[in-house]
Amino acid sequence: MKNKLAATIALSALALAACGGVNRDGTRDKFISDMEEIGGTADGDCIDDVFRDYSDDEITALSEGGNDERSVALATDLLECTDLDG
């Protein structure tokens, strides 16, 4: 249950972060900021490493609510960069 909640929070944060187009640095920074607002943390270097494995189109698809295999994999990878326990 906790993992599902964490995934939902991460996906929501990424969706908000990527609004208005994908700029990897801006998306990373917004994702980190959004995670901090909900009491968690996110590692910027880890996020950069994750983003290297995905195209801008894949990041955009996830931010628009994509639920395909790559979107789920991206969300899962991003979760590994976060600590929702603060």
ABEGO torsion letter per residue (X at the ends): XAAAAAAAAAAAAAAAAABGEBBAAAAAAAAAAAAAAAGBBBBAAAAAAAAAABBAAAAAAAAAGBABAAAAAAAAAAAAABBAAX
